[in-house]
Amino acid sequence: MIPFNRTHISENELDYLTEAVRGGFTCGDGPFTREAGGLLREMTGAGHVLLTTSCTHALEMSAILLGIEPGDEVIMPSFTFMSAANAFALRGAVPVFVDCRPDTLNLDERLLEAAVTDRTRAVVVVHYAGVACEMEAIGKLCERYDLALVEDNAHGLGGFYRDLPLGSFGSLATQSFHATKNVQCGEGGALLLNDAGLVARAEIIREKGTDRSQFFRGLVDKYRWVDIGSSYLPSDVLAAQLTAQLESFGTIQARRHAVWRRYHDELASWSAANGVARPTIPEGCAHPAHLYYLLLPDLANRQALIAHLSTRGVQAAFHYQSLHAAPAGVRYGRVAPGGCPVTEEVADRLIRLPLFADLAEADVDRVIDAVRAYVVS
Ligand SMILES: *Cc1c(COP(=O)(O)O)cnc(C)c1O
């Protein structure tokens, strides 16, 4: 079976892991945490980077940092992972779900203004598949209504919108290093801070609400509980794995782009003949080959293609199900005016193909042949 995903072991990974364990500094904020944070700063242009235990936790930190309170509203796409909604619902806020664009599957910026009320505090965007949202229009709207902008950049590390890296638009942006992401350490994440005014409090929130970071820098003579927070700081052992992965980013990306490109080119005529849509990459967007998807005409064909690929030894997957219609989405959230008809349709029609750095050319051949052998009915 060709798996949907397999983790890549980068050149220095096992050496760095050994070094971290032997070095004895296995808790957070050690030498590898600094190393990985520095590499991420270079890659994203972020003013400040804090490694976290997950992207979910970086989103939770964002909700605390923005001072979100019960009854506040936070606009986000319905077509995304539930972590953004959870992070704000945990503060008592109401996630307001907006539909996605039918081309990029990103939050539809044309629907944003109608979702704003006098309780709206923030907008969370997700660059689906690492293809940038329409950041110019979204940035302008956030400015006009004085809304904070958060980028859930879990898919977007290495992606660009015009000349700017994804993760550099929001006052806060979050990364994931979960095993399924381009660069991974099993479970991990980062909070990118592009607003220097948020850094000191972010360090406190990440350290159980204490001023421990300042204590270690010699800025205070004892550390105390000064704010709310939690344990969002990852072990330096995970940071060691992540450092090696980040150093291999070029190698990982070259391979992922090669697979993505082959799918896109070699499935073009099959897609056209079968009424299947391939990803749209707008002018000015450079994506990091995070995932390759196809949009089948309907749910029955999507399910049939997953089953067909499985019998041919290829593991494929569907993706996000509408958050606005999920049990917790109904309970804690609200859907923006006009509903989310595109999200509902795309959730049924989308299939993702295996895409990982170590996918062999012969296996890419097998995936492509298997897809081409399916006839849409
Ligand atoms: C993977 C993912 C997350 C969650 O990441 P964790 O690091 O597992 O918490 C959040 N948002 C999006 C868009 C993701 O793809």
The ligand as a Gaussian input file, in Angstrom:
#p B3LYP/6-31G(d) Opt

LIG

0 1
 C       -2.541000      20.660000      11.290000
 C       -3.351000      21.894000      11.441000
 C       -3.608000      22.471000      12.690000
 C       -3.266000      21.813000      13.992000
 O       -1.940000      21.613000      14.166000
 P       -1.420000      20.917000      15.506000
 O        0.033000      21.269000      15.485000
 O       -1.671000      19.453000      15.338000
 O       -2.137000      21.499000      16.649000
 C       -4.289000      23.674000      12.739000
 N       -4.718000      24.275000      11.629000
 C       -4.516000      23.744000      10.415000
 C       -5.000000      24.482000       9.208000
 C       -3.851000      22.525000      10.283000
 O       -3.682000      21.992000       9.066000

